[in-house]
């Protein structure tokens, strides 16, 4: 079994200062094999914000795989935005914009969707999809293939309007077709500051394969958009995935488990197994 702690939208520069120490304790208690951070480490891509984010990452209890978010591109520093949009991210977080973690059970690949030409929205291109497919093709047939992006492939709120279309990753239709052909099993993302779980078939009814879409809320930002600060603990074993949502409880000064959803992978889709009282299995 493999355990992934999925954090997103830290937004150092606009955090509740009580949360980061409690978040580190909660992530450590989950005993993750890997910590995934799906973008927006900072609020305005300032040096002091990246320094705070780097200190936080250093204290995490497992290897960290991360992708940048749109807030990690300078907004008001116009020269830096165009000439070196991810220069500070690469200096303080990681130089690798397409990181890969792979072992005998999971392969987790990050793809950068942040762009200097868009202030909020993200995009993905054919070259990135082809590269992702080529790298993941080397994995064994029983390895769970997981993609990490900042911007989501779906809002999972049933909203078909203009706001929902703008929130979804640019060129997502092209990307999803290529990813499903590469047999991506799970996609982790952030950006919306809300948690959610869905299936690719809802928005992308492509035949033969489906991806489980897992959205993480904001772990530490004060901009919560109606949802408590939260992160996910994802446990993967025997083609089953359990997603445990951990939510911040300020009265307790701690993150607590509030729900767990379990899914099983079939040849063509994911089957929802319900909401058990606890995790799917003990850590192996």
Residue pairs with C-beta under 8 A, 6 or more apart in sequence:
1 105
1 235
1 236
1 237
1 281
1 282
1 283
1 284
2 33
2 34
2 103
2 105
2 106
2 144
2 235
2 236
2 237
3 30
3 31
3 32
3 33
3 34
3 233
3 234
3 235
3 236
3 283
4 32
4 33
4 34
4 35
4 36
4 106
4 108
4 146
4 188
4 233
4 234
4 235
4 236
5 27
5 30
5 32
5 34
5 35
5 36
5 62
5 231
5 232
5 233
5 234
6 36
6 38
6 188
6 214
6 216
6 231
6 232
6 233
6 234
7 23
7 27
7 35
7 36
7 37
7 38
7 216
7 219
7 231
8 37
8 38
8 39
8 40
8 150
8 189
8 190
8 191
8 216
8 217
8 218
8 219
8 231
9 38
9 39
9 40
9 69
9 190
9 191
9 193
9 216
9 217
9 218
9 219
9 220
9 221
10 37
10 40
10 41
10 42
10 53
10 56
10 218
10 219
10 220
10 221
11 40
11 41
11 42
11 43
11 71
11 218
11 220
11 221
11 222
11 223
12 41
12 42
12 43
12 49
12 50
12 52
12 53
12 56
12 220
13 42
13 43
13 44
13 46
13 48
13 49
13 52
14 43
14 221
14 222
14 223
15 220
15 221
15 222
16 220
16 221
16 222
16 229
16 248
18 250
18 253
19 219
19 220
19 229
19 248
20 56
20 220
22 248
22 253
22 254
22 255
23 219
23 220
23 231
23 255
24 56
24 59
24 60
24 61
25 254
25 255
26 231
26 246
26 254
26 255
27 35
27 60
27 61
27 62
27 231
28 61
30 233
30 246
31 61
31 283
32 61
32 62
32 233
33 62
33 63
33 103
34 62
34 63
34 64
34 65
34 101
34 106
34 108
35 60
35 61
35 62
35 63
35 64
35 65
36 64
36 65
36 66
36 108
36 110
36 148
36 188
37 57
37 64
37 65
37 66
37 67
38 66
38 67
38 69
38 148
38 149
38 150
38 188
38 189
38 190
38 191
38 216
39 66
39 67
39 68
39 69
39 70
39 71
39 72
39 113
39 114
39 149
39 150
39 151
39 190
39 191
40 69
40 70
40 71
40 72
40 150
40 190
40 191
40 218
40 221
41 49
41 50
41 53
41 66
41 68
41 69
41 71
41 72
41 89
41 93
42 49
42 50
42 53
42 71
42 72
43 49
43 71
43 221
44 71
44 74
44 75
44 76
45 71
45 72
45 73
45 74
45 75
45 77
45 88
45 89
47 88
47 92
50 88
50 89
50 91
50 92
50 93
51 92
53 92
53 93
54 92
54 93
57 64
57 66
57 93
63 101
65 99
65 100
65 101
65 108
65 110
65 148
66 93
66 94
66 99
66 110
66 148
67 97
67 99
67 110
67 111
67 112
67 113
67 114
67 148
67 149
67 150
68 86
68 89
68 93
68 97
68 112
68 114
68 150
69 114
69 150
69 151
69 190
69 191
70 114
70 115
70 118
70 119
70 120
70 121
70 122
70 150
70 151
70 191
72 86
72 88
72 89
72 93
72 114
73 81
73 85
73 86
73 114
73 115
73 116
74 80
74 81
74 85
74 88
75 81
75 119
80 87
80 88
81 116
82 116
85 114
85 115
85 116
86 97
86 112
86 114
90 97
96 110
97 110
97 112
98 109
98 110
98 111
98 112
98 128
98 131
98 132
98 135
99 109
99 110
100 107
100 108
100 109
100 110
100 135
101 107
101 108
102 108
102 139
102 143
104 140
104 143
105 142
105 143
105 144
105 236
105 237
106 143
106 144
106 146
106 236
107 136
107 139
107 143
107 144
107 145
107 146
108 146
108 147
108 148
109 132
109 135
109 136
109 145
109 146
109 147
109 148
110 147
110 148
110 149
111 124
111 128
111 132
111 147
111 148
111 149
112 128
112 150
113 122
113 123
113 124
113 149
113 150
113 151
113 169
114 122
114 150
115 121
115 122
115 123
118 170
120 166
121 151
121 166
121 167
121 169
121 170
122 149
122 150
122 151
122 169
122 170
122 191
123 169
123 170
123 171
124 149
124 169
124 170
124 171
124 172
124 174
124 175
125 171
126 174
126 178
128 175
129 174
129 175
129 178
129 179
129 182
130 178
132 147
132 178
132 179
132 182
133 178
133 179
133 181
133 182
136 145
136 182
136 183
136 184
137 182
139 145
144 185
144 186
144 236
144 239
144 241
144 265
145 182
145 183
145 184
145 185
145 186
146 184
146 185
146 186
146 187
146 188
147 179
147 184
147 186
147 187
147 188
147 211
148 187
148 188
148 189
149 169
149 187
149 188
149 189
150 189
150 190
150 191
151 167
151 168
151 169
151 170
151 189
151 191
152 167
152 168
152 169
152 189
152 190
152 191
152 192
152 213
152 215
153 168
153 169
153 172
153 175
153 176
153 187
153 189
153 200
153 203
153 204
153 211
153 213
154 168
154 198
154 200
154 202
154 203
154 213
155 164
155 167
155 168
155 192
155 196
156 196
156 197
156 198
156 202
156 213
156 215
157 164
157 194
157 196
167 191
167 192
168 203
169 175
172 204
173 204
176 200
176 204
176 206
176 211
177 204
177 206
179 187
179 211
180 200
180 204
180 206
180 208
180 209
180 210
180 211
181 209
183 209
184 211
185 211
185 212
185 265
186 211
186 212
186 213
186 214
186 234
186 241
187 200
187 211
187 212
187 213
187 214
188 214
188 216
188 234
189 213
189 214
189 215
189 216
190 215
190 216
190 217
190 218
192 215
192 217
192 225
193 217
193 218
193 221
193 223
193 224
193 225
193 227
194 215
194 217
194 225
194 226
194 227
195 215
195 216
195 217
195 227
195 230
195 232
195 245
196 213
196 214
196 215
197 212
197 213
197 214
197 215
197 243
197 261
197 263
198 212
198 213
198 215
199 210
199 211
199 212
199 213
199 269
199 270
200 206
200 210
200 211
200 212
200 213
201 210
201 269
207 268
208 268
209 268
210 268
210 269
210 270
212 241
212 263
212 265
212 270
214 232
214 234
214 243
216 230
216 231
216 232
217 224
217 227
217 228
217 229
217 230
217 231
218 224
218 225
218 229
218 230
219 229
219 230
219 231
220 229
221 229
228 247
228 248
228 249
229 247
229 248
230 245
230 246
230 247
230 248
230 255
231 245
231 246
231 255
232 243
232 244
232 245
232 246
233 243
233 244
233 246
233 279
234 241
234 242
234 243
234 244
235 241
235 242
235 244
235 279
235 280
235 281
235 283
237 280
237 281
237 284
239 264
239 265
240 262
240 263
240 264
240 265
240 273
240 280
241 262
241 263
241 264
241 265
241 270
241 280
242 260
242 261
242 262
242 263
242 276
242 279
242 280
242 281
243 260
243 261
243 262
243 263
244 257
244 259
244 260
244 279
245 257
245 258
245 259
245 260
246 255
246 256
246 257
246 258
247 255
247 256
247 258
248 254
248 255
249 255
249 256
259 275
260 275
260 276
260 277
260 278
260 279
260 280
261 272
261 274
261 275
262 272
262 273
262 274
262 275
262 276
262 280
263 270
263 271
263 272
263 273
264 270
264 271
264 273
265 271
